[in-house]
Amino acid sequence: MKFFNYKIIFFILISIFFSFSFSTYAQTVNIDASKLLAHVEVSLSPRSGSFVEGSTFQVPILVNTKNRSINGIEIRINFDKNKLSIVNPTGGTSIIGVWVEPPGFDNTRGTASYVGVIPNGIITESGLIGTITFKAKVSGKAVVSIASNSKILLNDGLGTSAQLDTVRAEYNILAKAPDGVLIFSDTHPIQNNWYNNNTPIVSWQKDEGVSGFSFILDNKPNTIPDNISEGEDIIKTFDTLTDGLWYFHIKAIKNGAWGSTGHFLLRVDTNPPAEFNPETNFLTTSDSKSDRTLVSFFTTDNLSGLDHYEVGVIDKNQPATQSPVFEQAESPFQVPLTENGKLQIIVRAVDKAGNVRDQSVEAHYSSGISKFFRDYPVYILLGIILLGILLFILHFLFSHHIIRYIRRIREILKKEEVTNKNNTVIPKPEQEDVE
């Protein structure tokens, strides 16, 4: 009976030991399955900014596939319906080739959608899905985000959903400057427009009986100047303002009483659009003496917003002349190439303040050999590998005198054949019996 009790106690201790060991081991092999999924990033540009009541601004929706090919897009957008409304959810310029449903929006619910497919898939770091034009309704903070039911499908033949990484955007809607003293500006005449002049000149009207003005320039829309007169001048120049929104506030004193304050908005943007790199793809036509170059480009502007693109072409085979003629264009843009043609293609991005960013890329006509190298890189690489193997084998044979040994063996075999033939006795034919 005692022996039986010892066996039971020993079995319990062993069981506890193995249970603890296996539980510890199980904890060490836990794997976060989400880290094994392909990640795709969808973002809004810009992610922040300040806009005045009643103004409109554009928000491009961008996708970074992170070196994975995708072919299906279902993006759902949520926005603050109380602060913003959509004017146009344009899908004119988009990486989506076939729309499953046209870009749509619902201002009563605060939603927008982009659903479509990309034939043959795409790999991109900043692919443009679409551009939403918002209108600022009332002051406050407005949030725009990618809905959780959005999907990006991988181009893997299985329709696998990628793991979406999203970042929401927050915009500050500023109150519109109220009316007051009549103010105008020759350098910045329209308050809703952006200007690349950071030395604005502001003027105002002086009514009869006014003996002085008090004014101030700051970044706040509703500032009230103090009650100290700056004189009777009706014009003021401000030097080298930083980029952004500036408000000029002024009030007049008449018969010893200060009147209501007038406000005037100045929009200053002296920075060009963000840097970008145009890309070229060559399209060979049935005419072997001509090609077409497809130029693709995209950039953003975080302050005034992008207005349009222009493209100019310089023929490098011609003598240097004046600047090329630019024409307004959209991406992608086709440029014809003639035989022996060498072109410098300049893409100009212009923001709404008139700032310009020029980026260029070169393109030249591809000969038959260069086309072969461009169109069949796999076969060329395979040929190089096979040639290398052949050279290695020949080097091995010569370096080890194997070929010389093979020749010597062949000579010995030939000598033995000759010897065997000379030593062979040819039997005489038997004579037939004659009766």
C-alpha positions as CSV (number, residue, x, y, z in Angstrom):
1,M,0.0,0.0,0.0
2,K,2.9,2.4,0.8
3,F,4.6,1.5,-2.5
4,F,1.3,2.3,-4.3
5,N,1.1,5.7,-2.6
6,Y,4.7,6.6,-3.6
7,K,3.9,5.7,-7.2
8,I,0.9,7.9,-7.3
9,I,2.8,10.9,-5.8
10,F,5.6,10.3,-8.3
11,F,3.2,10.3,-11.2
12,I,1.5,13.5,-10.0
13,L,4.9,15.3,-9.8
14,I,5.9,14.1,-13.3
15,S,2.6,15.3,-14.7
16,I,2.9,18.7,-13.2
17,F,6.5,19.1,-14.5
18,F,5.5,18.2,-18.1
19,S,2.4,20.3,-18.0
20,F,4.5,23.3,-16.9
21,S,7.1,22.6,-19.5
22,F,4.6,22.2,-22.4
23,S,2.7,25.4,-21.3
24,T,6.0,27.3,-21.3
25,Y,6.9,26.0,-24.7
26,A,3.5,26.9,-26.1
27,Q,3.9,30.4,-25.0
28,T,7.3,30.7,-26.8
29,V,5.8,29.7,-30.2
30,N,2.9,32.1,-30.2
31,I,2.8,34.0,-33.6
32,D,1.0,37.2,-34.5
33,A,-0.8,36.1,-37.7
34,S,-1.4,39.7,-38.7
35,K,2.4,40.2,-39.2
36,L,2.4,37.5,-41.9
37,L,-0.2,39.3,-44.0
38,A,0.7,41.7,-46.8
39,H,0.4,45.3,-45.7
40,V,-0.9,48.1,-48.0
41,E,-1.0,51.8,-46.9
42,V,-3.9,54.1,-47.8
43,S,-3.5,57.8,-46.9
44,L,-5.0,61.2,-47.4
45,S,-3.0,64.2,-48.6
46,P,-2.6,66.6,-46.9
47,R,-3.2,65.0,-43.5
48,S,-3.7,68.4,-41.9
49,G,-4.4,72.0,-42.9
50,S,-6.4,75.1,-42.2
51,F,-9.2,76.3,-44.4
52,V,-11.7,79.2,-44.2
53,E,-15.5,78.8,-44.0
54,G,-17.0,78.7,-47.5
55,S,-13.7,77.8,-49.3
56,T,-13.0,74.5,-51.1
57,F,-10.0,72.3,-51.0
58,Q,-8.9,69.0,-52.6
59,V,-7.8,65.8,-50.8
60,P,-6.1,63.1,-53.0
61,I,-6.4,59.5,-51.8
62,L,-3.1,57.7,-52.2
63,V,-2.1,54.0,-52.0
64,N,1.4,52.6,-51.3
65,T,1.4,48.8,-52.2
66,K,4.7,48.3,-50.5
67,N,6.1,46.2,-53.3
68,R,3.0,44.0,-53.6
69,S,0.9,43.9,-56.8
70,I,-2.8,44.8,-56.2
71,N,-5.8,44.6,-58.6
72,G,-8.9,45.3,-56.5
73,I,-9.8,48.5,-54.6
74,E,-12.8,49.2,-52.4
75,I,-12.2,52.4,-50.4
76,R,-14.9,53.9,-48.1
77,I,-14.4,57.4,-46.7
78,N,-16.0,58.9,-43.6
79,F,-16.0,62.6,-43.0
80,D,-17.5,65.1,-40.6
81,K,-20.8,66.0,-42.3
82,N,-21.4,68.9,-39.9
83,K,-18.1,70.6,-40.9
84,L,-17.6,69.5,-44.5
85,S,-19.5,68.7,-47.6
86,I,-18.3,67.1,-50.9
87,V,-18.5,69.1,-54.0
88,N,-17.0,66.5,-56.4
89,P,-15.5,63.0,-55.7
90,T,-13.7,63.0,-59.1
91,G,-12.3,59.8,-60.4
92,G,-11.0,61.1,-63.7
93,T,-7.4,60.7,-62.9
94,S,-7.0,57.3,-61.1
95,I,-5.0,54.1,-61.2
96,I,-8.4,52.3,-61.3
97,G,-8.9,51.1,-64.9
98,V,-12.5,49.7,-64.6
99,W,-15.0,51.2,-62.1
100,V,-17.3,48.6,-60.5
101,E,-19.4,51.5,-59.3
102,P,-18.8,55.2,-60.1
103,P,-17.2,57.4,-57.4
104,G,-20.1,58.4,-55.1
105,F,-20.8,60.4,-52.0
106,D,-23.5,61.1,-49.5
107,N,-23.3,64.5,-47.7
108,T,-26.2,63.6,-45.3
109,R,-24.3,60.5,-44.0
110,G,-20.8,61.9,-44.5
111,T,-19.5,59.1,-46.7
112,A,-17.8,58.6,-50.1
113,S,-16.7,55.5,-52.0
114,Y,-14.2,54.3,-54.7
115,V,-14.7,50.8,-56.0
116,G,-12.9,49.4,-59.0
117,V,-10.3,47.0,-60.5
118,I,-6.9,47.4,-62.0
119,P,-6.4,45.1,-65.0
120,N,-3.0,43.3,-64.8
121,G,-2.5,44.8,-61.3
122,I,-0.1,47.6,-60.2
123,I,2.9,48.1,-57.8
124,T,3.2,51.8,-56.7
125,E,4.4,53.9,-53.9
126,S,1.9,56.8,-54.4
127,G,-0.9,55.6,-56.7
128,L,-3.8,58.1,-57.0
129,I,-7.1,56.4,-56.3
130,G,-9.2,59.6,-56.6
131,T,-9.4,63.2,-55.5
132,I,-12.2,64.6,-53.2
133,T,-13.1,68.3,-53.4
134,F,-14.4,69.4,-50.0
135,K,-16.2,72.6,-49.0
136,A,-15.7,74.0,-45.5
137,K,-19.1,74.6,-44.0
138,V,-18.5,75.9,-40.4
139,S,-15.6,76.5,-38.2
140,G,-14.1,73.8,-36.0
141,K,-12.1,70.6,-36.4
142,A,-13.1,68.2,-39.2
143,V,-11.9,64.6,-39.4
144,V,-11.6,62.6,-42.6
145,S,-10.8,58.9,-42.3
146,I,-10.7,55.6,-44.2
147,A,-13.5,53.3,-43.1
148,S,-12.8,49.9,-41.5
149,N,-14.7,48.0,-44.2
150,S,-12.4,49.2,-46.9
151,K,-10.5,46.5,-48.9
152,I,-7.5,46.2,-51.1
153,L,-7.1,42.9,-53.0
154,L,-3.8,41.4,-54.0
155,N,-3.1,40.4,-57.6
156,D,-2.3,36.8,-56.6
157,G,-5.1,35.0,-58.4
158,L,-6.9,34.3,-55.2
159,G,-8.4,37.7,-54.3
160,T,-6.5,37.8,-51.0
161,S,-7.3,40.9,-48.9
162,A,-4.3,42.9,-47.8
163,Q,-3.9,44.3,-44.3
164,L,-4.7,48.0,-44.5
165,D,-2.6,50.6,-42.8
166,T,-4.5,53.9,-42.6
167,V,-4.0,57.4,-41.1
168,R,-6.8,59.8,-40.7
169,A,-6.6,63.5,-41.6
170,E,-7.6,66.4,-39.4
171,Y,-8.5,69.9,-40.9
172,N,-9.0,73.1,-39.0
173,I,-11.9,75.2,-40.4
174,L,-11.4,78.8,-39.6
175,A,-14.2,81.3,-39.2
176,K,-14.7,83.7,-42.1
177,A,-13.6,87.2,-41.4
178,P,-16.7,89.4,-40.8
179,D,-17.3,92.7,-42.7
180,G,-16.2,96.0,-41.3
181,V,-14.2,98.9,-42.7
182,L,-14.0,98.6,-46.5
183,I,-10.6,97.1,-47.1
184,F,-8.9,96.1,-50.4
185,S,-5.5,95.1,-51.7
186,D,-3.8,95.6,-55.1
187,T,-1.4,92.7,-54.5
188,H,-3.9,90.3,-52.9
189,P,-7.3,91.4,-54.3
190,I,-9.3,88.2,-53.9
191,Q,-9.5,86.8,-50.3
192,N,-10.2,83.2,-51.5
193,N,-7.2,83.1,-53.8
194,W,-3.6,82.3,-52.9
195,Y,-0.6,84.5,-54.0
196,N,3.1,83.9,-54.0
197,N,3.8,87.5,-53.0
198,N,4.9,87.7,-49.4
199,T,5.0,91.5,-49.4
200,P,1.3,92.5,-49.5
201,I,0.0,96.0,-49.7
202,V,-3.3,96.8,-47.9
203,S,-5.5,99.8,-48.4
204,W,-8.8,101.0,-46.9
205,Q,-11.4,103.6,-47.3
206,K,-11.6,106.7,-45.2
207,D,-15.1,108.1,-44.5
208,E,-15.8,111.7,-43.7
209,G,-15.2,112.7,-40.1
210,V,-12.7,109.8,-39.4
211,S,-9.7,111.1,-37.5
212,G,-7.6,108.0,-37.2
213,F,-7.3,104.2,-37.5
214,S,-6.1,101.4,-35.3
215,F,-5.0,98.2,-37.1
216,I,-3.0,95.0,-36.6
217,L,-1.9,92.0,-38.7
218,D,-1.9,88.5,-37.2
219,N,-3.0,84.9,-37.8
220,K,-6.3,85.1,-36.0
221,P,-9.6,85.8,-37.8
222,N,-11.4,87.8,-35.2
223,T,-8.8,90.0,-33.5
224,I,-10.0,93.5,-32.3
225,P,-7.3,96.2,-32.5
226,D,-6.6,98.3,-29.5
227,N,-7.9,101.8,-29.0
228,I,-4.7,103.6,-30.0
229,S,-4.7,105.4,-33.3
230,E,-2.0,104.7,-35.9
231,G,-2.7,107.9,-37.8
232,E,-4.9,108.8,-40.8
233,D,-2.9,106.9,-43.5
234,I,-5.0,104.6,-45.8
235,I,-2.3,102.3,-47.0
236,K,0.1,99.9,-45.3
237,T,2.9,97.5,-46.7
238,F,4.0,94.4,-44.8
239,D,7.4,92.9,-45.6
240,T,8.4,89.2,-46.0
241,L,5.5,87.4,-44.4
242,T,5.8,83.7,-43.8
243,D,3.5,81.3,-45.7
244,G,0.0,80.8,-44.5
245,L,-3.2,82.7,-43.7
246,W,-2.9,86.3,-42.5
247,Y,-5.7,88.6,-41.2
248,F,-5.6,92.4,-41.4
249,H,-7.9,94.0,-38.8
250,I,-8.8,97.7,-38.7
251,K,-11.2,100.0,-37.0
252,A,-11.7,103.8,-37.3
253,I,-12.3,106.6,-34.7
254,K,-14.9,109.2,-35.5
255,N,-16.1,112.0,-33.2
256,G,-14.2,110.3,-30.4
257,A,-15.9,106.9,-30.8
258,W,-14.4,103.7,-32.2
259,G,-16.4,101.9,-34.8
260,S,-16.7,98.2,-35.6
261,T,-13.7,96.2,-36.9
262,G,-13.1,95.3,-40.5
263,H,-11.2,92.2,-41.4
264,F,-9.3,91.2,-44.6
265,L,-7.7,87.8,-45.4
266,L,-4.3,87.5,-47.1
267,R,-3.3,84.1,-48.4
268,V,0.5,83.7,-48.9
269,D,2.2,80.6,-50.5
270,T,5.7,81.0,-51.8
271,N,6.7,77.3,-51.8
272,P,6.4,75.3,-55.0
273,P,4.7,71.8,-55.1
274,A,6.5,68.8,-53.7
275,E,9.4,67.3,-55.6
276,F,8.5,64.4,-57.9
277,N,10.2,62.2,-60.5
278,P,8.4,61.7,-63.9
279,E,8.6,58.2,-65.2
280,T,8.7,57.0,-68.8
281,N,7.4,53.9,-70.5
282,F,7.9,53.1,-74.1
283,L,5.1,52.0,-76.4
284,T,6.3,50.4,-79.7
285,T,4.0,51.0,-82.7
286,S,3.5,48.9,-85.8
287,D,5.8,51.4,-87.6
288,S,9.3,50.3,-86.7
289,K,10.6,53.8,-87.2
290,S,8.6,55.5,-84.5
291,D,7.8,55.0,-80.9
292,R,5.7,56.7,-78.3
293,T,6.9,57.6,-74.8
294,L,4.3,57.5,-72.0
295,V,5.2,60.0,-69.3
296,S,3.6,59.6,-65.9
297,F,3.8,62.1,-63.1
298,F,2.2,63.1,-59.8
299,T,2.9,65.5,-56.9
300,T,1.0,67.4,-54.2
301,D,1.0,70.9,-52.7
302,N,0.2,71.1,-48.9
303,L,-0.8,74.7,-48.8
304,S,-2.6,76.3,-51.7
305,G,-3.1,73.0,-53.5
306,L,-2.1,71.8,-57.0
307,D,-3.7,73.6,-59.9
308,H,-2.5,71.9,-63.1
309,Y,0.5,70.4,-64.9
310,E,2.3,71.5,-68.1
311,V,4.6,69.6,-70.4
312,G,7.4,70.9,-72.6
313,V,9.7,69.0,-74.9
314,I,13.2,69.8,-76.0
315,D,14.7,68.1,-79.0
316,K,18.4,67.5,-78.1
317,N,19.3,66.8,-81.7
318,Q,18.5,70.4,-82.6
319,P,20.6,73.5,-81.7
320,A,19.9,75.1,-78.4
321,T,17.1,77.6,-78.7
322,Q,14.7,79.4,-76.4
323,S,12.7,77.7,-73.7
324,P,10.2,75.0,-75.0
325,V,6.6,75.7,-75.5
326,F,4.6,74.3,-72.6
327,E,1.1,72.9,-72.9
328,Q,-1.3,71.9,-70.2
329,A,-1.4,68.2,-69.7
330,E,-2.6,65.3,-67.5
331,S,-0.8,62.2,-66.5
332,P,-0.1,59.9,-68.3
333,F,1.0,62.1,-71.3
334,Q,2.1,60.6,-74.7
335,V,5.2,62.1,-76.5
336,P,6.0,60.8,-80.0
337,L,9.6,59.7,-80.7
338,T,11.1,59.6,-84.2
339,E,14.1,57.5,-85.4
340,N,17.3,58.7,-83.7
341,G,15.2,61.1,-81.6
342,K,16.6,62.3,-78.3
343,L,14.2,64.3,-76.1
344,Q,14.3,66.1,-72.8
345,I,10.7,66.1,-71.4
346,I,10.0,68.8,-68.8
347,V,7.0,68.3,-66.5
348,R,5.9,71.5,-64.7
349,A,3.6,71.4,-61.7
350,V,1.8,74.7,-60.9
351,D,0.0,75.3,-57.6
352,K,-2.9,77.7,-57.0
353,A,-0.6,80.5,-56.0
354,G,1.4,80.3,-59.2
355,N,4.4,78.6,-57.8
356,V,6.2,76.2,-60.2
357,R,8.1,73.0,-59.8
358,D,10.0,71.7,-62.9
359,Q,11.2,68.1,-63.2
360,S,12.6,66.6,-66.3
361,V,13.3,63.1,-67.8
362,E,15.1,62.1,-70.9
363,A,13.8,59.8,-73.6
364,H,15.4,58.5,-76.8
365,Y,14.4,56.2,-79.7
366,S,15.2,52.6,-79.1
367,S,17.1,50.7,-81.8
368,G,16.4,47.0,-82.6
369,I,19.2,45.9,-80.3
370,S,18.2,48.1,-77.5
371,K,14.6,47.0,-77.9
372,F,15.7,43.4,-77.6
373,F,17.6,44.2,-74.4
374,R,14.6,46.1,-73.1
375,D,12.0,43.5,-74.0
376,Y,13.8,40.3,-73.2
377,P,16.0,40.8,-70.1
378,V,15.2,37.3,-68.8
379,Y,16.5,35.6,-72.0
380,I,19.6,37.8,-72.0
381,L,20.4,36.9,-68.4
382,L,19.9,33.2,-69.1
383,G,22.3,33.4,-72.1
384,I,24.9,35.1,-69.9
385,I,24.6,32.4,-67.3
386,L,24.9,29.6,-69.9
387,L,27.9,31.3,-71.5
388,G,29.6,31.5,-68.1
389,I,29.0,27.8,-67.4
390,L,30.5,26.9,-70.8
391,L,33.6,29.1,-70.2
392,F,34.0,27.5,-66.8
393,I,33.9,23.9,-68.3
394,L,36.4,24.8,-71.0
395,H,38.7,26.4,-68.4
396,F,38.4,23.3,-66.2
397,L,39.2,21.0,-69.1
398,F,42.2,23.0,-70.3
399,S,43.6,23.6,-66.9
400,H,43.6,19.9,-66.0
401,H,45.0,18.7,-69.4
402,I,42.0,16.5,-69.8
403,I,41.7,17.3,-73.5
404,R,45.3,16.3,-74.1
405,Y,44.7,13.0,-72.3
406,I,41.6,12.4,-74.4
407,R,43.6,13.0,-77.6
408,R,46.4,10.6,-76.4
409,I,43.9,7.9,-75.6
410,R,42.3,8.3,-79.0
411,E,45.7,7.9,-80.7
412,I,46.5,4.8,-78.7
413,L,43.1,3.3,-79.6
414,K,43.8,4.0,-83.3
415,K,47.2,2.3,-83.1
416,E,45.7,-0.7,-81.5
417,E,43.1,-0.9,-84.3
418,V,45.8,-0.8,-87.0
419,T,47.8,-3.5,-85.1
420,N,44.8,-5.7,-84.8
421,K,44.1,-5.4,-88.5
422,N,47.6,-6.3,-89.5
423,N,47.7,-9.4,-87.2
424,T,44.4,-10.8,-88.3
425,V,44.8,-13.8,-90.6
426,I,42.2,-13.9,-93.4
427,P,41.1,-17.6,-94.0
428,K,41.3,-18.9,-97.6
429,P,38.0,-20.0,-99.1
430,E,37.5,-23.7,-99.3
431,Q,37.7,-25.3,-102.8
432,E,34.6,-27.1,-104.0
433,D,35.0,-30.8,-104.8
434,V,35.1,-31.6,-108.4
435,E,33.4,-34.7,-109.4
